[in-house]
Structures are given as structure tokens and as C-alpha cells.
Amino acid sequence: MALERTFSIIKPDATRRNLTGKIIDRFESAGLRVIASKRIHMTKAQ
């Protein structure tokens, strides 16, 4: 069985509204597994 990977970005408005946990719960409910997570604050230049 081939392993598939997906990259996801949670938008700033969802973070401000404290929806990060609910979004990850939806991924897991759909049978996906979070194998890595990184939170960064991007500047306008980035």
C-alpha cells in the first residue's frame, strides 16, 4: 500500500478563533493522521 502525504496550512483567522483543535479533529475523523506539526508566525516578507 502506497503512503500518501498531504500538506495543510491553517489560516490565521481560524487560529485567532481557536479552531485549530477542531480542524485537526476533522482530519482525524476522516481517517487522516497528523505525523508532524509546526507553528510559525510569518512576516509579510515571507
mmCIF entry with sequence, helices, sheets and N, C-alpha, C, O atoms, coordinates in Angstrom:
data_MODEL
# 
_entry.id   MODEL 
# 
_entity.id                         1 
_entity.type                       polymer 
_entity.pdbx_number_of_molecules   1 
# 
_entity_poly.entity_id                      1 
_entity_poly.type                           'polypeptide(L)' 
_entity_poly.nstd_linkage                   no 
_entity_poly.nstd_monomer                   no 
_entity_poly.pdbx_seq_one_letter_code       MALERTFSIIKPDATRRNLTGKIIDRFESAGLRVIASKRIHMTKAQ 
_entity_poly.pdbx_seq_one_letter_code_can   MALERTFSIIKPDATRRNLTGKIIDRFESAGLRVIASKRIHMTKAQ 
_entity_poly.pdbx_strand_id                 A 
# 
loop_
_entity_poly_seq.entity_id 
_entity_poly_seq.num 
_entity_poly_seq.mon_id 
_entity_poly_seq.hetero 
1 1  MET n 
1 2  ALA n 
1 3  LEU n 
1 4  GLU n 
1 5  ARG n 
1 6  THR n 
1 7  PHE n 
1 8  SER n 
1 9  ILE n 
1 10 ILE n 
1 11 LYS n 
1 12 PRO n 
1 13 ASP n 
1 14 ALA n 
1 15 THR n 
1 16 ARG n 
1 17 ARG n 
1 18 ASN n 
1 19 LEU n 
1 20 THR n 
1 21 GLY n 
1 22 LYS n 
1 23 ILE n 
1 24 ILE n 
1 25 ASP n 
1 26 ARG n 
1 27 PHE n 
1 28 GLU n 
1 29 SER n 
1 30 ALA n 
1 31 GLY n 
1 32 LEU n 
1 33 ARG n 
1 34 VAL n 
1 35 ILE n 
1 36 ALA n 
1 37 SER n 
1 38 LYS n 
1 39 ARG n 
1 40 ILE n 
1 41 HIS n 
1 42 MET n 
1 43 THR n 
1 44 LYS n 
1 45 ALA n 
1 46 GLN n 
# 
_struct_asym.id          A 
_struct_asym.entity_id   1 
# 
loop_
_struct_conf.conf_type_id 
_struct_conf.id 
_struct_conf.pdbx_PDB_helix_id 
_struct_conf.beg_label_comp_id 
_struct_conf.beg_label_asym_id 
_struct_conf.beg_label_seq_id 
_struct_conf.pdbx_beg_PDB_ins_code 
_struct_conf.end_label_comp_id 
_struct_conf.end_label_asym_id 
_struct_conf.end_label_seq_id 
_struct_conf.pdbx_end_PDB_ins_code 
_struct_conf.beg_auth_comp_id 
_struct_conf.beg_auth_asym_id 
_struct_conf.beg_auth_seq_id 
_struct_conf.end_auth_comp_id 
_struct_conf.end_auth_asym_id 
_struct_conf.end_auth_seq_id 
_struct_conf.pdbx_PDB_helix_class 
_struct_conf.details 
_struct_conf.pdbx_PDB_helix_length 
HELX_P HELX_P1 AA1 PRO A 12 ? ARG A 16 ? PRO A 12 ARG A 16 1 ? 5  
HELX_P HELX_P2 AA2 THR A 20 ? SER A 29 ? THR A 20 SER A 29 1 ? 10 
# 
_struct_conf_type.id          HELX_P 
_struct_conf_type.criteria    ? 
_struct_conf_type.reference   ? 
# 
loop_
_atom_site.group_PDB 
_atom_site.id 
_atom_site.type_symbol 
_atom_site.label_atom_id 
_atom_site.label_alt_id 
_atom_site.label_comp_id 
_atom_site.label_asym_id 
_atom_site.label_entity_id 
_atom_site.label_seq_id 
_atom_site.pdbx_PDB_ins_code 
_atom_site.Cartn_x 
_atom_site.Cartn_y 
_atom_site.Cartn_z 
_atom_site.occupancy 
_atom_site.B_iso_or_equiv 
_atom_site.pdbx_formal_charge 
_atom_site.auth_seq_id 
_atom_site.auth_comp_id 
_atom_site.auth_asym_id 
_atom_site.auth_atom_id 
_atom_site.pdbx_PDB_model_num 
ATOM 1   N N  . MET A 1 1  ? 0.851   -1.182 0.000  1.00 0.00 ? 1  MET A N  1 
ATOM 2   C CA . MET A 1 1  ? 0.000   0.000  0.000  1.00 0.00 ? 1  MET A CA 1 
ATOM 3   C C  . MET A 1 1  ? 0.895   1.242  0.000  1.00 0.00 ? 1  MET A C  1 
ATOM 4   O O  . MET A 1 1  ? 1.801   1.356  0.825  1.00 0.00 ? 1  MET A O  1 
ATOM 5   N N  . ALA A 1 2  ? 0.643   2.157  -0.911 1.00 0.00 ? 2  ALA A N  1 
ATOM 6   C CA . ALA A 1 2  ? 1.429   3.387  -1.018 1.00 0.00 ? 2  ALA A CA 1 
ATOM 7   C C  . ALA A 1 2  ? 1.033   4.379  0.077  1.00 0.00 ? 2  ALA A C  1 
ATOM 8   O O  . ALA A 1 2  ? -0.135  4.491  0.450  1.00 0.00 ? 2  ALA A O  1 
ATOM 9   N N  . LEU A 1 3  ? 2.022   5.079  0.569  1.00 0.00 ? 3  LEU A N  1 
ATOM 10  C CA . LEU A 1 3  ? 1.792   6.092  1.594  1.00 0.00 ? 3  LEU A CA 1 
ATOM 11  C C  . LEU A 1 3  ? 1.582   7.438  0.923  1.00 0.00 ? 3  LEU A C  1 
ATOM 12  O O  . LEU A 1 3  ? 2.397   7.854  0.100  1.00 0.00 ? 3  LEU A O  1 
ATOM 13  N N  . GLU A 1 4  ? 0.514   8.113  1.259  1.00 0.00 ? 4  GLU A N  1 
ATOM 14  C CA . GLU A 1 4  ? 0.244   9.452  0.730  1.00 0.00 ? 4  GLU A CA 1 
ATOM 15  C C  . GLU A 1 4  ? 0.451   10.467 1.837  1.00 0.00 ? 4  GLU A C  1 
ATOM 16  O O  . GLU A 1 4  ? 0.146   10.212 3.002  1.00 0.00 ? 4  GLU A O  1 
ATOM 17  N N  . ARG A 1 5  ? 0.974   11.621 1.455  1.00 0.00 ? 5  ARG A N  1 
ATOM 18  C CA . ARG A 1 5  ? 1.160   12.710 2.415  1.00 0.00 ? 5  ARG A CA 1 
ATOM 19  C C  . ARG A 1 5  ? 0.470   13.954 1.899  1.00 0.00 ? 5  ARG A C  1 
ATOM 20  O O  . ARG A 1 5  ? 0.429   14.206 0.695  1.00 0.00 ? 5  ARG A O  1 
ATOM 21  N N  . THR A 1 6  ? -0.066  14.722 2.815  1.00 0.00 ? 6  THR A N  1 
ATOM 22  C CA . THR A 1 6  ? -0.764  15.961 2.483  1.00 0.00 ? 6  THR A CA 1 
ATOM 23  C C  . THR A 1 6  ? -0.223  17.074 3.360  1.00 0.00 ? 6  THR A C  1 
ATOM 24  O O  . THR A 1 6  ? 0.006   16.887 4.555  1.00 0.00 ? 6  THR A O  1 
ATOM 25  N N  . PHE A 1 7  ? -0.021  18.233 2.750  1.00 0.00 ? 7  PHE A N  1 
ATOM 26  C CA . PHE A 1 7  ? 0.436   19.417 3.474  1.00 0.00 ? 7  PHE A CA 1 
ATOM 27  C C  . PHE A 1 7  ? -0.769  20.308 3.707  1.00 0.00 ? 7  PHE A C  1 
ATOM 28  O O  . PHE A 1 7  ? -1.554  20.546 2.789  1.00 0.00 ? 7  PHE A O  1 
ATOM 29  N N  . SER A 1 8  ? -0.920  20.797 4.917  1.00 0.00 ? 8  SER A N  1 
ATOM 30  C CA . SER A 1 8  ? -2.066  21.635 5.246  1.00 0.00 ? 8  SER A CA 1 
ATOM 31  C C  . SER A 1 8  ? -1.605  22.883 5.985  1.00 0.00 ? 8  SER A C  1 
ATOM 32  O O  . SER A 1 8  ? -0.693  22.832 6.809  1.00 0.00 ? 8  SER A O  1 
ATOM 33  N N  . ILE A 1 9  ? -2.246  23.999 5.678  1.00 0.00 ? 9  ILE A N  1 
ATOM 34  C CA . ILE A 1 9  ? -1.989  25.251 6.384  1.00 0.00 ? 9  ILE A CA 1 
ATOM 35  C C  . ILE A 1 9  ? -3.305  25.712 7.001  1.00 0.00 ? 9  ILE A C  1 
ATOM 36  O O  . ILE A 1 9  ? -4.329  25.772 6.322  1.00 0.00 ? 9  ILE A O  1 
ATOM 37  N N  . ILE A 1 10 ? -3.272  26.033 8.272  1.00 0.00 ? 10 ILE A N  1 
ATOM 38  C CA . ILE A 1 10 ? -4.449  26.586 8.939  1.00 0.00 ? 10 ILE A CA 1 
ATOM 39  C C  . ILE A 1 10 ? -4.321  28.099 8.901  1.00 0.00 ? 10 ILE A C  1 
ATOM 40  O O  . ILE A 1 10 ? -3.335  28.660 9.378  1.00 0.00 ? 10 ILE A O  1 
ATOM 41  N N  . LYS A 1 11 ? -5.302  28.741 8.343  1.00 0.00 ? 11 LYS A N  1 
ATOM 42  C CA . LYS A 1 11 ? -5.245  30.185 8.129  1.00 0.00 ? 11 LYS A CA 1 
ATOM 43  C C  . LYS A 1 11 ? -5.316  30.962 9.449  1.00 0.00 ? 11 LYS A C  1 
ATOM 44  O O  . LYS A 1 11 ? -5.882  30.488 10.434 1.00 0.00 ? 11 LYS A O  1 
ATOM 45  N N  . PRO A 1 12 ? -4.728  32.168 9.447  1.00 0.00 ? 12 PRO A N  1 
ATOM 46  C CA . PRO A 1 12 ? -4.659  32.967 10.680 1.00 0.00 ? 12 PRO A CA 1 
ATOM 47  C C  . PRO A 1 12 ? -6.012  33.246 11.334 1.00 0.00 ? 12 PRO A C  1 
ATOM 48  O O  . PRO A 1 12 ? -6.107  33.267 12.562 1.00 0.00 ? 12 PRO A O  1 
ATOM 49  N N  . ASP A 1 13 ? -7.057  33.460 10.538 1.00 0.00 ? 13 ASP A N  1 
ATOM 50  C CA . ASP A 1 13 ? -8.356  33.750 11.146 1.00 0.00 ? 13 ASP A CA 1 
ATOM 51  C C  . ASP A 1 13 ? -8.881  32.545 11.925 1.00 0.00 ? 13 ASP A C  1 
ATOM 52  O O  . ASP A 1 13 ? -9.526  32.711 12.960 1.00 0.00 ? 13 ASP A O  1 
ATOM 53  N N  . ALA A 1 14 ? -8.611  31.339 11.438 1.00 0.00 ? 14 ALA A N  1 
ATOM 54  C CA . ALA A 1 14 ? -9.034  30.135 12.165 1.00 0.00 ? 14 ALA A CA 1 
ATOM 55  C C  . ALA A 1 14 ? -8.250  29.986 13.466 1.00 0.00 ? 14 ALA A C  1 
ATOM 56  O O  . ALA A 1 14 ? -8.793  29.546 14.479 1.00 0.00 ? 14 ALA A O  1 
ATOM 57  N N  . THR A 1 15 ? -6.975  30.356 13.429 1.00 0.00 ? 15 THR A N  1 
ATOM 58  C CA . THR A 1 15 ? -6.160  30.314 14.643 1.00 0.00 ? 15 THR A CA 1 
ATOM 59  C C  . THR A 1 15 ? -6.661  31.328 15.661 1.00 0.00 ? 15 THR A C  1 
ATOM 60  O O  . THR A 1 15 ? -6.765  31.026 16.850 1.00 0.00 ? 15 THR A O  1 
ATOM 61  N N  . ARG A 1 16 ? -6.971  32.532 15.189 1.00 0.00 ? 16 ARG A N  1 
ATOM 62  C CA . ARG A 1 16 ? -7.493  33.572 16.093 1.00 0.00 ? 16 ARG A CA 1 
ATOM 63  C C  . ARG A 1 16 ? -8.808  33.143 16.735 1.00 0.00 ? 16 ARG A C  1 
ATOM 64  O O  . ARG A 1 16 ? -9.095  33.498 17.878 1.00 0.00 ? 16 ARG A O  1 
ATOM 65  N N  . ARG A 1 17 ? -9.602  32.377 15.993 1.00 0.00 ? 17 ARG A N  1 
ATOM 66  C CA . ARG A 1 17 ? -10.892 31.920 16.507 1.00 0.00 ? 17 ARG A CA 1 
ATOM 67  C C  . ARG A 1 17 ? -10.779 30.608 17.291 1.00 0.00 ? 17 ARG A C  1 
ATOM 68  O O  . ARG A 1 17 ? -11.789 29.996 17.636 1.00 0.00 ? 17 ARG A O  1 
ATOM 69  N N  . ASN A 1 18 ? -9.546  30.184 17.567 1.00 0.00 ? 18 ASN A N  1 
ATOM 70  C CA . ASN A 1 18 ? -9.283  28.956 18.341 1.00 0.00 ? 18 ASN A CA 1 
ATOM 71  C C  . ASN A 1 18 ? -9.912  27.708 17.723 1.00 0.00 ? 18 ASN A C  1 
ATOM 72  O O  . ASN A 1 18 ? -10.478 26.878 18.434 1.00 0.00 ? 18 ASN A O  1 
ATOM 73  N N  . LEU A 1 19 ? -9.812  27.579 16.410 1.00 0.00 ? 19 LEU A N  1 
ATOM 74  C CA . LEU A 1 19 ? -10.397 26.440 15.709 1.00 0.00 ? 19 LEU A CA 1 
ATOM 75  C C  . LEU A 1 19 ? -9.380  25.363 15.346 1.00 0.00 ? 19 LEU A C  1 
ATOM 76  O O  . LEU A 1 19 ? -9.738  24.359 14.730 1.00 0.00 ? 19 LEU A O  1 
ATOM 77  N N  . THR A 1 20 ? -8.132  25.557 15.715 1.00 0.00 ? 20 THR A N  1 
ATOM 78  C CA . THR A 1 20 ? -7.082  24.614 15.323 1.00 0.00 ? 20 THR A CA 1 
ATOM 79  C C  . THR A 1 20 ? -7.401  23.191 15.778 1.00 0.00 ? 20 THR A C  1 
ATOM 80  O O  . THR A 1 20 ? -7.280  22.251 14.992 1.00 0.00 ? 20 THR A O  1 
ATOM 81  N N  . GLY A 1 21 ? -7.798  23.026 17.012 1.00 0.00 ? 21 GLY A N  1 
ATOM 82  C CA . GLY A 1 21 ? -8.124  21.697 17.533 1.00 0.00 ? 21 GLY A CA 1 
ATOM 83  C C  . GLY A 1 21 ? -9.278  21.049 16.787 1.00 0.00 ? 21 GLY A C  1 
ATOM 84  O O  . GLY A 1 21 ? -9.233  19.856 16.486 1.00 0.00 ? 21 GLY A O  1 
ATOM 85  N N  . LYS A 1 22 ? -10.308 21.823 16.488 1.00 0.00 ? 22 LYS A N  1 
ATOM 86  C CA . LYS A 1 22 ? -11.461 21.283 15.761 1.00 0.00 ? 22 LYS A CA 1 
ATOM 87  C C  . LYS A 1 22 ? -11.078 20.873 14.342 1.00 0.00 ? 22 LYS A C  1 
ATOM 88  O O  . LYS A 1 22 ? -11.575 19.874 13.822 1.00 0.00 ? 22 LYS A O  1 
ATOM 89  N N  . ILE A 1 23 ? -10.194 21.648 13.719 1.00 0.00 ? 23 ILE A N  1 
ATOM 90  C CA . ILE A 1 23 ? -9.752  21.324 12.359 1.00 0.00 ? 23 ILE A CA 1 
ATOM 91  C C  . ILE A 1 23 ? -8.967  20.014 12.366 1.00 0.00 ? 23 ILE A C  1 
ATOM 92  O O  . ILE A 1 23 ? -9.177  19.157 11.508 1.00 0.00 ? 23 ILE A O  1 
ATOM 93  N N  . ILE A 1 24 ? -8.073  19.859 13.323 1.00 0.00 ? 24 ILE A N  1 
ATOM 94  C CA . ILE A 1 24 ? -7.301  18.618 13.426 1.00 0.00 ? 24 ILE A CA 1 
ATOM 95  C C  . ILE A 1 24 ? -8.220  17.443 13.742 1.00 0.00 ? 24 ILE A C  1 
ATOM 96  O O  . ILE A 1 24 ? -8.015  16.346 13.222 1.00 0.00 ? 24 ILE A O  1 
ATOM 97  N N  . ASP A 1 25 ? -9.224  17.651 14.582 1.00 0.00 ? 25 ASP A N  1 
ATOM 98  C CA . ASP A 1 25 ? -10.210 16.602 14.869 1.00 0.00 ? 25 ASP A CA 1 
ATOM 99  C C  . ASP A 1 25 ? -10.922 16.156 13.600 1.00 0.00 ? 25 ASP A C  1 
ATOM 100 O O  . ASP A 1 25 ? -11.190 14.967 13.426 1.00 0.00 ? 25 ASP A O  1 
ATOM 101 N N  . ARG A 1 26 ? -11.231 17.093 12.717 1.00 0.00 ? 26 ARG A N  1 
ATOM 102 C CA . ARG A 1 26 ? -11.891 16.739 11.450 1.00 0.00 ? 26 ARG A CA 1 
ATOM 103 C C  . ARG A 1 26 ? -10.986 15.880 10.581 1.00 0.00 ? 26 ARG A C  1 
ATOM 104 O O  . ARG A 1 26 ? -11.436 14.917 9.959  1.00 0.00 ? 26 ARG A O  1 
ATOM 105 N N  . PHE A 1 27 ? -9.700  16.237 10.542 1.00 0.00 ? 27 PHE A N  1 
ATOM 106 C CA . PHE A 1 27 ? -8.749  15.415 9.789  1.00 0.00 ? 27 PHE A CA 1 
ATOM 107 C C  . PHE A 1 27 ? -8.750  13.990 10.321 1.00 0.00 ? 27 PHE A C  1 
ATOM 108 O O  . PHE A 1 27 ? -8.833  13.030 9.555  1.00 0.00 ? 27 PHE A O  1 
ATOM 109 N N  . GLU A 1 28 ? -8.656  13.861 11.642 1.00 0.00 ? 28 GLU A N  1 
ATOM 110 C CA . GLU A 1 28 ? -8.588  12.541 12.258 1.00 0.00 ? 28 GLU A CA 1 
ATOM 111 C C  . GLU A 1 28 ? -9.892  11.768 12.088 1.00 0.00 ? 28 GLU A C  1 
ATOM 112 O O  . GLU A 1 28 ? -9.866  10.548 11.924 1.00 0.00 ? 28 GLU A O  1 
ATOM 113 N N  . SER A 1 29 ? -11.019 12.453 12.124 1.00 0.00 ? 29 SER A N  1 
ATOM 114 C CA . SER A 1 29 ? -12.314 11.796 11.911 1.00 0.00 ? 29 SER A CA 1 
ATOM 115 C C  . SER A 1 29 ? -12.440 11.264 10.490 1.00 0.00 ? 29 SER A C  1 
ATOM 116 O O  . SER A 1 29 ? -13.161 10.300 10.235 1.00 0.00 ? 29 SER A O  1 
ATOM 117 N N  . ALA A 1 30 ? -11.727 11.907 9.569  1.00 0.00 ? 30 ALA A N  1 
ATOM 118 C CA . ALA A 1 30 ? -11.740 11.475 8.169  1.00 0.00 ? 30 ALA A CA 1 
ATOM 119 C C  . ALA A 1 30 ? -10.737 10.348 7.921  1.00 0.00 ? 30 ALA A C  1 
ATOM 120 O O  . ALA A 1 30 ? -10.568 9.903  6.786  1.00 0.00 ? 30 ALA A O  1 
ATOM 121 N N  . GLY A 1 31 ? -10.074 9.890  8.984  1.00 0.00 ? 31 GLY A N  1 
ATOM 122 C CA . GLY A 1 31 ? -9.137  8.787  8.845  1.00 0.00 ? 31 GLY A CA 1 
ATOM 123 C C  . GLY A 1 31 ? -7.706  9.222  8.575  1.00 0.00 ? 31 GLY A C  1 
ATOM 124 O O  . GLY A 1 31 ? -6.843  8.384  8.313  1.00 0.00 ? 31 GLY A O  1 
ATOM 125 N N  . LEU A 1 32 ? -7.448  10.520 8.637  1.00 0.00 ? 32 LEU A N  1 
ATOM 126 C CA . LEU A 1 32 ? -6.090  11.014 8.431  1.00 0.00 ? 32 LEU A CA 1 
ATOM 127 C C  . LEU A 1 32 ? -5.352  11.044 9.759  1.00 0.00 ? 32 LEU A C  1 
ATOM 128 O O  . LEU A 1 32 ? -5.967  11.080 10.825 1.00 0.00 ? 32 LEU A O  1 
ATOM 129 N N  . ARG A 1 33 ? -4.037  11.028 9.684  1.00 0.00 ? 33 ARG A N  1 
ATOM 130 C CA . ARG A 1 33 ? -3.216  11.030 10.889 1.00 0.00 ? 33 ARG A CA 1 
ATOM 131 C C  . ARG A 1 33 ? -2.199  12.158 10.779 1.00 0.00 ? 33 ARG A C  1 
ATOM 132 O O  . ARG A 1 33 ? -1.501  12.272 9.772  1.00 0.00 ? 33 ARG A O  1 
ATOM 133 N N  . VAL A 1 34 ? -2.113  12.981 11.799 1.00 0.00 ? 34 VAL A N  1 
ATOM 134 C CA . VAL A 1 34 ? -1.131  14.067 11.828 1.00 0.00 ? 34 VAL A CA 1 
ATOM 135 C C  . VAL A 1 34 ? 0.188   13.463 12.301 1.00 0.00 ? 34 VAL A C  1 
ATOM 136 O O  . VAL A 1 34 ? 0.284   12.938 13.410 1.00 0.00 ? 34 VAL A O  1 
ATOM 137 N N  . ILE A 1 35 ? 1.213   13.550 11.430 1.00 0.00 ? 35 ILE A N  1 
ATOM 138 C CA . ILE A 1 35 ? 2.510   12.969 11.796 1.00 0.00 ? 35 ILE A CA 1 
ATOM 139 C C  . ILE A 1 35 ? 3.533   14.036 12.163 1.00 0.00 ? 35 ILE A C  1 
ATOM 140 O O  . ILE A 1 35 ? 4.570   13.730 12.751 1.00 0.00 ? 35 ILE A O  1 
ATOM 141 N N  . ALA A 1 36 ? 3.243   15.293 11.817 1.00 0.00 ? 36 ALA A N  1 
ATOM 142 C CA . ALA A 1 36 ? 4.138   16.394 12.177 1.00 0.00 ? 36 ALA A CA 1 
ATOM 143 C C  . ALA A 1 36 ? 3.322   17.676 12.216 1.00 0.00 ? 36 ALA A C  1 
ATOM 144 O O  . ALA A 1 36 ? 2.338   17.831 11.493 1.00 0.00 ? 36 ALA A O  1 
ATOM 145 N N  . SER A 1 37 ? 3.748   18.581 13.065 1.00 0.00 ? 37 SER A N  1 
ATOM 146 C CA . SER A 1 37 ? 3.061   19.857 13.190 1.00 0.00 ? 37 SER A CA 1 
ATOM 147 C C  . SER A 1 37 ? 4.087   20.919 13.546 1.00 0.00 ? 37 SER A C  1 
ATOM 148 O O  . SER A 1 37 ? 4.979   20.687 14.362 1.00 0.00 ? 37 SER A O  1 
ATOM 149 N N  . LYS A 1 38 ? 3.953   22.080 12.930 1.00 0.00 ? 38 LYS A N  1 
ATOM 150 C CA . LYS A 1 38 ? 4.865   23.180 13.225 1.00 0.00 ? 38 LYS A CA 1 
ATOM 151 C C  . LYS A 1 38 ? 4.072   24.472 13.158 1.00 0.00 ? 38 LYS A C  1 
ATOM 152 O O  . LYS A 1 38 ? 3.339   24.720 12.201 1.00 0.00 ? 38 LYS A O  1 
ATOM 153 N N  . ARG A 1 39 ? 4.228   25.282 14.175 1.00 0.00 ? 39 ARG A N  1 
ATOM 154 C CA . ARG A 1 39 ? 3.518   26.560 14.218 1.00 0.00 ? 39 ARG A CA 1 
ATOM 155 C C  . ARG A 1 39 ? 4.539   27.682 14.069 1.00 0.00 ? 39 ARG A C  1 
ATOM 156 O O  . ARG A 1 39 ? 5.496   27.766 14.838 1.00 0.00 ? 39 ARG A O  1 
ATOM 157 N N  . ILE A 1 40 ? 4.328   28.539 13.078 1.00 0.00 ? 40 ILE A N  1 
ATOM 158 C CA . ILE A 1 40 ? 5.239   29.659 12.860 1.00 0.00 ? 40 ILE A CA 1 
ATOM 159 C C  . ILE A 1 40 ? 4.437   30.933 12.673 1.00 0.00 ? 40 ILE A C  1 
ATOM 160 O O  . ILE A 1 40 ? 3.266   30.895 12.294 1.00 0.00 ? 40 ILE A O  1 
ATOM 161 N N  . HIS A 1 41 ? 5.074   32.051 12.940 1.00 0.00 ? 41 HIS A N  1 
ATOM 162 C CA . HIS A 1 41 ? 4.473   33.361 12.695 1.00 0.00 ? 41 HIS A CA 1 
ATOM 163 C C  . HIS A 1 41 ? 5.218   33.969 11.514 1.00 0.00 ? 41 HIS A C  1 
ATOM 164 O O  . HIS A 1 41 ? 6.383   34.349 11.634 1.00 0.00 ? 41 HIS A O  1 
ATOM 165 N N  . MET A 1 42 ? 4.543   34.057 10.380 1.00 0.00 ? 42 MET A N  1 
ATOM 166 C CA . MET A 1 42 ? 5.191   34.556 9.172  1.00 0.00 ? 42 MET A CA 1 
ATOM 167 C C  . MET A 1 42 ? 5.119   36.077 9.102  1.00 0.00 ? 42 MET A C  1 
ATOM 168 O O  . MET A 1 42 ? 4.130   36.690 9.505  1.00 0.00 ? 42 MET A O  1 
ATOM 169 N N  . THR A 1 43 ? 6.182   36.665 8.585  1.00 0.00 ? 43 THR A N  1 
ATOM 170 C CA . THR A 1 43 ? 6.203   38.103 8.352  1.00 0.00 ? 43 THR A CA 1 
ATOM 171 C C  . THR A 1 43 ? 5.667   38.379 6.955  1.00 0.00 ? 43 THR A C  1 
ATOM 172 O O  . THR A 1 43 ? 5.507   37.451 6.162  1.00 0.00 ? 43 THR A O  1 
ATOM 173 N N  . LYS A 1 44 ? 5.392   39.628 6.648  1.00 0.00 ? 44 LYS A N  1 
ATOM 174 C CA . LYS A 1 44 ? 4.915   39.978 5.309  1.00 0.00 ? 44 LYS A CA 1 
ATOM 175 C C  . LYS A 1 44 ? 5.942   39.624 4.246  1.00 0.00 ? 44 LYS A C  1 
ATOM 176 O O  . LYS A 1 44 ? 5.574   39.259 3.129  1.00 0.00 ? 44 LYS A O  1 
ATOM 177 N N  . ALA A 1 45 ? 7.222   39.727 4.575  1.00 0.00 ? 45 ALA A N  1 
ATOM 178 C CA . ALA A 1 45 ? 8.285   39.402 3.618  1.00 0.00 ? 45 ALA A CA 1 
ATOM 179 C C  . ALA A 1 45 ? 8.309   37.918 3.269  1.00 0.00 ? 45 ALA A C  1 
ATOM 180 O O  . ALA A 1 45 ? 8.730   37.552 2.171  1.00 0.00 ? 45 ALA A O  1 
ATOM 181 N N  . GLN A 1 46 ? 7.869   37.068 4.173  1.00 0.00 ? 46 GLN A N  1 
ATOM 182 C CA . GLN A 1 46 ? 7.875   35.630 3.923  1.00 0.00 ? 46 GLN A CA 1 
ATOM 183 C C  . GLN A 1 46 ? 6.732   35.258 3.018  1.00 0.00 ? 46 GLN A C  1 
ATOM 184 O O  . GLN A 1 46 ? 6.563   34.085 2.687  1.00 0.00 ? 46 GLN A O  1 
# 
